[in-house]
Amino acid sequence: MTHPISPLATPFPDVPQIAGVIPHVVRAGYKDWGRCDLTYVTLDQGTAVAGVFTKNLCCSNEVELGRENVKRGSARALVVNAGNSNAFTGYRGREAVEQIMEQVASHLGCAKQDVFVSSTGVIGVPLPKEKAREGVEKALTAAPCSWEEAANTIATTDTFPKGATATAMVGDTKVTISAIIKGSGMIAPDMATMLGYLFTDAAVEPGFLQECLSAANERTFSCITVDSDTSTSDTVLAFATGKAGNTLLSSFDSPGADAFAAAIHDVCRQLAHLVVRDGEGAQKFIAVTVTGAVSDESARKVGLAIANSPLVKTAIAGEDANWGRVVMAVGKAGEPADRDKLSIGFGGTWAAREGLPLADYDEAPVTEHLKGQDVTIDVDLGLGEGRATVWTCDLTHGYISINADYRS
């Protein structure tokens, strides 16, 4: 079943192709839908890889194998199946993943551990091995496609394709990052909360690529939530082909390393925001900024308590400036907080300062702010220097409708 495009959707950007990377899409027929559902990306020899994965203890075989194989630091191909998560499927699910890895590896003449597989969709249904085999067979000879086509193909309940790009100067060499992501529901910051793929022509050692991706994850993907649920299949992978010809980046001491790391963070932030903007049933994009915490991590946890609160999210959906619900969420976060030092505001207007409602508080500008699509909530704990921003969306009847008929 299709759903209306999110009112927070943004047009797909001009995402450039990356030297050494070729995407393809085909229809394997994992579900009864008339669109492509298998994405196959080839990567030139010498491509480095890094990854972050879900911490869900009921993760898929794809995640288990990917988590192990990414330690090798090399990659030659990526296969993404949409419509079936292949999670909670036992040995049959693992056989299907290894079949895909072996099939692609045989075609490319590489180690099967250099083939990364992701699957997304319904949990508890083994990936049909015959459909997977036939789909991969078609993909091996399929024509190259655009990143927008690939972004559409990896989607499930997404209402619009999501992509991002950035560049950085490494010495005198410009390097480019192109990325796609899918995610709309079952989104919570326990890494990675979606399927996302970054591709760059930069020459980067796997260890440093992993360092950059992990750091970016902590401030982007691990700071978003739609519904507090963490998928069994969450994966974000970064691939670096080295085709730009820059001096190899091996640490932050390498010339241009800071610029490259900043570009990775920028792309991850763009992707994270897009996932929230396509939150199932979302009508508003919400940024929760917490300052004055005892640490950055404490600030992040308080922000997530606010962002995950159904009472806060429904208040924003109803355009109700009910700051008492924010007080409640701060208090239940399990982090240091002092009622008498707490300040809360919306859209730059403080409603309460240092534990008390402002005597001259005017709710009119706050009400006007809440009518918009982009909403900000500011919380100052008054305890220290820690700060963090967390992004979420409102909670509407649309979320129930989408998830009530998900398998139909």
PyMOL commands that set and color helices and strands:
alter all, ss='L'
color gray80, all
select helices_A, chain A and resi 61-72+90-108+112-114+129-140+147-153+206-219+221-223+257-277+296-307+310-317+323-332+339-341+363-370+397-404
alter helices_A, ss='H'
color red, helices_A
select strands_A, chain A and resi 21-26+38-53+74-84+115-122+162-170+173-182+195-200+235-240+285-293+343-346+349-353+356-357+374-380+386-393
alter strands_A, ss='S'
color yellow, strands_A
deselect
rebuild
show_as cartoon
